[in-house]
Amino acid sequence: MEISELIQGTGVRPEWMLIAAVVTAALNCFFGYRLIRFWVSLTGFLAGGLIGYMALNQYVNNIGYAILAGFLLGILISFLAWRFYLAGVFFMVFIMIFSLFLRILPEETLYQILVLIVGIIASLAGAVLSVKLVRPAVIVTSAVSGGLSAAADLFVLLEKQDIRWAAAVGLLMAAAGVVIQFLTTKDRKKG
């Protein structure tokens, strides 16, 4: 049995997932820097959990063991991400930037490959920059990623198809998120 089968069996409707995605993205947009340790730990837990689950599920035909392995590896990676904060920031910023490129994948394979290559390069550049300039990089990245994602998911939830309006709302949210985060946070020392 796969995780997707478990989720389908829970009766969770996609609207609730979209609402959760909009709320999470909005939190990231306006409070990304304040919540960076939480996001880093959560991302580490989810990544470790997914890797642990998938690795064990390939070799053991027992979903219980696979979930346990995912949970334990998730806790370990979450702890390491919390402990090694800057590595977590690197990973988190990479994911935030790359996820934006994944949203704009065209249908043609050649353009998909091009977008993915540019996405990886931009994500690596942003992640390296975020380690050097943690506060401004995290604020800008979280505000832009959160604002654009929140607007895109909100427009999907509202069943609106106009990409220009979604982009405009996302950019306005991103700008507001940058301003709010810079005004409400102080520069922390690493650690």
Backbone as numpy.savetxt, mean C-alpha at the origin, in Angstrom:
# Nx Ny Nz CAx CAy CAz Cx Cy Cz
-7.69 -26.08 -0.11 -8.54 -24.90 -0.11 -7.65 -23.66 -0.11
-8.01 -22.69 -0.89 -7.26 -21.45 -1.00 -7.92 -20.35 -0.17
-7.15 -19.30 0.11 -7.67 -18.14 0.86 -8.84 -17.52 0.11
-8.76 -17.43 -1.21 -9.84 -16.81 -1.98 -11.16 -17.56 -1.78
-11.09 -18.88 -1.63 -12.30 -19.66 -1.37 -12.85 -19.35 0.01
-11.96 -19.14 0.98 -12.43 -18.77 2.32 -13.11 -17.41 2.31
-12.51 -16.45 1.61 -13.08 -15.10 1.56 -14.43 -15.12 0.86
-14.54 -15.86 -0.23 -15.82 -15.93 -0.95 -16.89 -16.55 -0.08
-16.51 -17.48 0.77 -17.47 -18.14 1.65 -17.93 -17.28 2.81
-17.28 -16.15 3.07 -17.65 -15.31 4.20 -18.81 -14.39 3.89
-19.15 -14.24 2.63 -20.25 -13.36 2.26 -19.86 -11.89 2.27
-18.55 -11.58 2.31 -18.09 -10.20 2.29 -18.37 -9.63 0.90
-19.09 -8.52 0.87 -19.43 -7.90 -0.41 -18.32 -6.96 -0.84
-18.10 -6.85 -2.14 -17.04 -5.96 -2.63 -17.20 -4.51 -2.19
-18.45 -4.06 -1.96 -18.64 -2.67 -1.53 -17.93 -2.41 -0.21
-17.97 -3.36 0.70 -17.30 -3.18 1.99 -15.79 -3.12 1.81
-15.29 -3.90 0.88 -13.85 -3.86 0.61 -13.45 -2.51 0.02
-14.30 -1.98 -0.86 -14.03 -0.67 -1.44 -14.09 0.43 -0.38
-15.07 0.34 0.50 -15.17 1.33 1.58 -13.93 1.27 2.46
-13.50 0.07 2.81 -12.28 -0.09 3.62 -11.06 0.47 2.87
-11.01 0.25 1.56 -9.90 0.76 0.77 -9.91 2.29 0.74
-11.09 2.89 0.60 -11.19 4.36 0.58 -10.76 4.94 1.93
-11.24 4.34 3.02 -10.90 4.83 4.36 -9.39 4.69 4.60
-8.84 3.55 4.26 -7.40 3.31 4.45 -6.58 4.30 3.63
-6.96 4.50 2.39 -6.23 5.43 1.52 -6.35 6.87 2.04
-7.53 7.25 2.54 -7.71 8.60 3.08 -6.85 8.79 4.34
-6.81 7.77 5.20 -5.94 7.84 6.38 -4.49 8.02 5.95
-4.09 7.29 4.94 -2.73 7.39 4.42 -2.47 8.78 3.86
-3.45 9.34 3.17 -3.32 10.65 2.56 -3.10 11.74 3.61
-3.88 11.71 4.68 -3.84 12.81 5.64 -3.00 12.54 6.90
-2.68 11.27 7.16 -1.93 10.93 8.37 -0.79 9.95 8.09
-0.33 9.88 6.86 0.68 8.90 6.48 1.95 8.95 7.31
2.46 10.14 7.56 3.70 10.25 8.32 3.48 9.89 9.79
2.37 10.32 10.35 2.07 9.98 11.74 1.86 8.48 11.93
1.35 7.82 10.91 1.04 6.39 11.00 2.10 5.51 10.34
3.27 6.07 10.01 4.25 5.32 9.23 4.70 4.05 9.93
4.92 4.09 11.23 5.35 2.86 11.91 4.24 1.81 11.88
3.00 2.25 12.00 1.88 1.30 11.89 1.81 0.71 10.49
1.90 1.58 9.45 1.83 1.09 8.07 3.00 0.16 7.77
4.19 0.52 8.24 5.37 -0.32 8.01 5.16 -1.69 8.65
4.69 -1.71 9.88 4.46 -2.98 10.58 3.35 -3.78 9.91
2.26 -3.12 9.55 1.15 -3.81 8.89 1.58 -4.37 7.54
2.31 -3.58 6.77 2.79 -4.05 5.48 3.73 -5.24 5.66
4.61 -5.16 6.65 5.50 -6.29 6.94 4.72 -7.53 7.33
3.70 -7.35 8.15 2.87 -8.49 8.56 2.16 -9.12 7.37
1.55 -8.28 6.54 0.82 -8.79 5.37 1.75 -9.46 4.37
2.90 -8.84 4.10 3.85 -9.43 3.15 4.39 -10.75 3.70
4.80 -10.75 4.96 5.31 -11.98 5.56 4.24 -13.06 5.63
3.02 -12.66 5.96 1.92 -13.61 6.03 1.63 -14.24 4.68
1.62 -13.42 3.65 1.36 -13.93 2.31 2.48 -14.85 1.84
3.71 -14.45 2.07 4.86 -15.28 1.66 4.85 -16.61 2.43
4.64 -16.54 3.75 4.62 -17.76 4.56 3.50 -18.69 4.14
2.32 -18.13 3.91 1.17 -18.94 3.50 1.44 -19.59 2.15
1.87 -18.79 1.18 2.07 -19.32 -0.16 3.19 -20.36 -0.20
4.28 -20.10 0.53 5.40 -21.03 0.53 5.00 -22.38 1.11
4.33 -22.38 2.25 3.95 -23.65 2.87 2.80 -24.32 2.13
1.90 -23.54 1.58 0.77 -24.10 0.85 1.23 -24.86 -0.40
2.38 -24.48 -0.95 2.92 -25.18 -2.12 3.36 -26.60 -1.78
3.82 -26.79 -0.54 4.43 -28.07 -0.19 3.59 -28.91 0.76
2.68 -28.30 1.48 1.85 -29.03 2.45 0.40 -28.80 2.07
-0.35 -29.85 1.95 -1.75 -29.73 1.57 -2.63 -29.59 2.80
-2.31 -28.61 3.65 -3.08 -28.38 4.87 -3.19 -26.87 5.07
-4.39 -26.34 4.89 -4.58 -24.89 4.97 -4.29 -24.37 6.38
-4.55 -25.17 7.40 -4.27 -24.75 8.78 -2.80 -24.48 9.00
-1.95 -25.39 8.54 -0.50 -25.18 8.67 -0.04 -23.99 7.84
-0.61 -23.84 6.66 -0.23 -22.73 5.79 -0.61 -21.40 6.42
-1.79 -21.32 7.01 -2.22 -20.08 7.68 -1.35 -19.81 8.90
-1.04 -20.87 9.68 -0.17 -20.70 10.85 1.21 -20.20 10.43
1.77 -20.80 9.37 3.08 -20.36 8.88 3.02 -18.91 8.42
1.96 -18.55 7.71 1.80 -17.17 7.28 1.70 -16.21 8.45
0.93 -16.60 9.46 0.77 -15.76 10.65 2.11 -15.56 11.37
2.84 -16.65 11.57 4.12 -16.56 12.29 5.16 -15.77 11.51
5.25 -16.01 10.20 6.19 -15.23 9.39 5.75 -13.77 9.32
4.45 -13.55 9.28 3.94 -12.18 9.30 4.34 -11.44 10.55
4.23 -12.09 11.69 4.64 -11.46 12.96 6.13 -11.16 12.95
6.94 -12.11 12.46 8.39 -11.90 12.41 8.75 -10.73 11.51
8.19 -10.68 10.31 8.51 -9.59 9.37 7.98 -8.27 9.90
6.82 -8.29 10.55 6.27 -7.08 11.14 7.21 -6.53 12.21
7.71 -7.41 13.06 8.65 -7.00 14.11 9.92 -6.42 13.50
10.45 -7.11 12.48 11.67 -6.63 11.83 11.44 -5.29 11.15
10.29 -5.12 10.53 9.98 -3.85 9.88 9.89 -2.73 10.92
9.31 -3.03 12.08 9.22 -2.04 13.16 10.61 -1.71 13.70
11.40 -2.76 13.89 12.72 -2.60 14.49 13.68 -1.89 13.54
13.66 -2.28 12.30 14.54 -1.67 11.30 13.69 -0.71 10.47
13.34 0.37 11.12 12.39 1.36 10.63 12.70 1.84 9.22
13.93 2.20 8.94 14.26 2.76 7.63 14.12 1.71 6.52
14.41 0.46 6.81 14.17 -0.60 5.82 12.67 -0.72 5.56
11.90 -0.59 6.62 10.45 -0.62 6.49 9.94 0.56 5.69
10.51 1.73 5.92 10.13 2.93 5.16 10.45 2.72 3.68
11.63 2.18 3.39 12.02 1.89 2.01 10.97 1.00 1.35
10.65 -0.10 2.01 9.71 -1.08 1.48 8.32 -0.46 1.31
7.87 0.29 2.31 6.54 0.89 2.29 6.42 1.91 1.15
7.40 2.79 1.00 7.35 3.80 -0.06 7.42 3.13 -1.42
8.25 2.09 -1.55 8.31 1.35 -2.81 6.92 0.82 -3.17
6.23 0.22 -2.21 4.90 -0.35 -2.47 3.89 0.76 -2.82
3.93 1.88 -2.10 2.98 2.97 -2.38 3.15 3.49 -3.81
4.39 3.69 -4.22 4.63 4.22 -5.57 4.28 3.18 -6.62
4.74 1.95 -6.42 4.51 0.91 -7.42 3.03 0.59 -7.58
2.26 0.69 -6.49 0.83 0.42 -6.59 0.13 1.42 -7.50
0.62 2.64 -7.55 0.05 3.63 -8.48 0.28 3.21 -9.92
1.46 2.68 -10.21 1.74 2.23 -11.58 0.89 1.02 -11.94
0.61 0.16 -10.97 -0.23 -1.01 -11.24 -1.65 -0.61 -11.61
-2.11 0.54 -11.12 -3.46 1.01 -11.43 -3.59 1.49 -12.87
-2.48 1.83 -13.52 -2.56 2.41 -14.86 -2.07 1.46 -15.94
-2.07 0.17 -15.66 -1.60 -0.79 -16.66 -2.51 -0.78 -17.89
-1.93 -0.52 -19.06 -2.73 -0.58 -20.29 -2.99 -2.04 -20.68
-3.80 -2.23 -21.70 -4.16 -3.58 -22.11 -3.10 -4.24 -22.98
-2.33 -3.47 -23.73 -1.33 -4.03 -24.62 -0.11 -4.49 -23.81
0.38 -5.68 -24.13 1.48 -6.28 -23.37 2.74 -5.44 -23.41
3.10 -4.89 -24.55 4.31 -4.08 -24.65 4.24 -2.87 -23.73
3.09 -2.20 -23.72 2.93 -1.04 -22.84 2.88 -1.45 -21.37
2.33 -2.61 -21.08 2.33 -3.11 -19.70 3.75 -3.28 -19.20
4.58 -3.89 -20.03 5.98 -4.11 -19.65 6.68 -2.77 -19.44
6.44 -1.83 -20.33 7.05 -0.50 -20.22 6.60 0.19 -18.93
5.31 0.15 -18.63 4.79 0.78 -17.41 5.39 0.10 -16.18
5.50 -1.22 -16.20 6.08 -1.93 -15.05 7.56 -1.58 -14.86
8.31 -1.48 -15.95 9.73 -1.11 -15.84 9.87 0.31 -15.28
9.11 1.24 -15.84 9.15 2.62 -15.34 8.68 2.66 -13.88
7.66 1.86 -13.56 7.16 1.80 -12.18 8.20 1.30 -11.21
8.94 0.28 -11.59 9.99 -0.25 -10.71 11.10 0.77 -10.53
11.51 1.42 -11.61 12.57 2.44 -11.51 12.12 3.61 -10.64
10.91 4.12 -10.89 10.40 5.24 -10.09 10.22 4.83 -8.63
9.76 3.62 -8.39 9.55 3.14 -7.02 10.87 3.01 -6.28
11.88 2.47 -6.95 13.21 2.36 -6.33 13.79 3.74 -6.03
13.65 4.66 -6.98 14.17 6.02 -6.78 13.46 6.69 -5.60
12.15 6.57 -5.56 11.40 7.15 -4.45 11.74 6.51 -3.12
11.92 5.19 -3.11 12.25 4.49 -1.87 13.63 4.87 -1.36
14.61 5.00 -2.26 15.95 5.42 -1.85 15.90 6.84 -1.31
15.19 7.71 -1.99 15.04 9.10 -1.55 14.35 9.16 -0.19
13.40 8.27 0.05 12.66 8.29 1.32 13.55 7.95 2.49
14.59 7.15 2.28 15.51 6.82 3.37 16.39 8.02 3.69
16.71 8.80 2.68 17.55 9.99 2.90 16.74 11.15 3.50
15.52 11.33 3.03 14.66 12.44 3.46 13.34 11.86 3.95
13.35 11.21 5.10 12.20 10.44 5.55 10.92 11.26 5.61
10.91 12.34 6.35 9.67 13.09 6.55 9.08 13.63 5.25
9.82 14.42 4.46 9.19 14.94 3.24 8.82 13.83 2.25
9.66 12.82 2.13 9.36 11.76 1.17 8.13 10.96 1.58
8.03 10.64 2.86 6.86 9.88 3.33 5.60 10.72 3.22
5.68 12.00 3.57 4.51 12.86 3.49 4.02 12.97 2.04
4.91 13.29 1.12 4.50 13.45 -0.28 4.00 12.12 -0.85
4.74 11.06 -0.60 4.36 9.76 -1.16 3.03 9.28 -0.60
2.87 9.38 0.72 1.61 8.90 1.32 0.43 9.77 0.91
0.64 11.08 0.80 -0.46 11.96 0.40 -0.87 11.71 -1.05
0.10 11.61 -1.94 -0.22 11.39 -3.36 -0.83 10.00 -3.56
-0.17 8.99 -3.01 -0.67 7.62 -3.15 -2.05 7.48 -2.51
-2.20 8.00 -1.31 -3.48 7.91 -0.60 -4.58 8.71 -1.28
-4.27 9.92 -1.71 -5.27 10.76 -2.36 -5.77 10.17 -3.67
-4.83 9.76 -4.52 -5.23 9.19 -5.81 -5.96 7.86 -5.64
-5.49 7.04 -4.72 -6.14 5.74 -4.49 -7.54 5.93 -3.90
-7.67 6.83 -2.93 -8.98 7.07 -2.31 -9.98 7.56 -3.35
-9.55 8.50 -4.18 -10.45 9.03 -5.20 -10.82 7.96 -6.22
-9.85 7.20 -6.67 -10.13 6.15 -7.66 -11.10 5.11 -7.09
-10.87 4.67 -5.86 -11.75 3.68 -5.25 -13.13 4.26 -4.95
-13.17 5.52 -4.56 -14.46 6.17 -4.31 -15.28 6.26 -5.59
-14.64 6.60 -6.70 -15.35 6.68 -7.97 -15.83 5.30 -8.42
-15.07 4.26 -8.15 -15.52 2.90 -8.45 -16.73 2.56 -7.58
-16.65 2.90 -6.31 -17.75 2.64 -5.37 -19.02 3.36 -5.80
-18.87 4.59 -6.27 -20.02 5.38 -6.71 -20.43 5.06 -8.14
-19.70 4.15 -8.78 -19.96 3.73 -10.16 -19.88 4.89 -11.15
-18.93 5.76 -10.91 -18.65 6.86 -11.82 -17.46 6.47 -12.70
-17.56 6.72 -13.98 -16.54 6.26 -14.92 -15.58 7.34 -15.40
-15.76 8.58 -15.00 -14.95 9.67 -15.53 -13.59 9.72 -14.83
-12.56 9.26 -15.52 -11.21 9.20 -14.96 -10.65 10.60 -14.69
-11.07 11.58 -15.48 -10.57 12.95 -15.28 -11.02 13.51 -13.95
-12.30 13.28 -13.60 -12.80 13.76 -12.31 -12.14 13.02 -11.16
-11.94 11.72 -11.32 -11.27 10.93 -10.27 -9.85 11.44 -10.07
-9.15 11.72 -11.17 -7.78 12.25 -11.07 -7.78 13.63 -10.43
-8.73 14.49 -10.81 -8.80 15.84 -10.24 -9.07 15.79 -8.73
-10.03 14.97 -8.33 -10.34 14.83 -6.90 -9.13 14.24 -6.17
-8.48 13.25 -6.77 -7.31 12.63 -6.17 -6.17 13.62 -5.99
-5.93 14.45 -6.98 -4.86 15.45 -6.87 -5.19 16.51 -5.84
-6.47 16.92 -5.74 -6.86 17.87 -4.70 -6.68 17.27 -3.31
-7.08 16.01 -3.16 -6.87 15.32 -1.88 -5.38 15.22 -1.55
-4.57 14.89 -2.58 -3.13 14.76 -2.37 -2.53 16.09 -1.91
-2.92 17.18 -2.57 -2.40 18.50 -2.19 -2.81 18.85 -0.76
-4.07 18.60 -0.43 -4.54 18.86 0.94 -3.80 17.98 1.93
-3.57 16.72 1.56 -2.85 15.80 2.44 -1.42 16.25 2.70
-0.73 16.74 1.67 0.63 17.24 1.84 0.65 18.42 2.81
-0.24 19.38 2.57 -0.29 20.57 3.42 -0.62 20.19 4.87
-1.63 19.39 5.07 -2.04 18.99 6.43 -0.92 18.24 7.14
-0.27 17.31 6.42 0.78 16.54 7.08 1.99 17.41 7.43
2.38 18.32 6.56 3.51 19.20 6.88 3.18 20.13 8.05
1.92 20.57 8.13 1.53 21.48 9.21 1.36 20.78 10.55
1.04 19.50 10.54 0.71 18.81 11.79 1.78 17.84 12.27
2.92 17.79 11.61 3.98 16.88 12.05 5.29 17.63 12.22
6.13 17.04 13.04 7.48 17.55 13.22 8.44 16.50 12.71
9.64 16.94 12.35 10.64 15.99 11.86 11.13 15.14 13.01
11.05 13.82 12.82 11.57 12.87 13.83 12.96 12.43 13.41
13.74 12.09 14.40 15.02 11.48 14.08 14.77 10.01 13.84
15.61 9.38 13.02 15.39 7.97 12.69 15.47 7.11 13.93
14.69 6.01 13.87 14.85 5.13 14.97 13.68 4.51 15.49
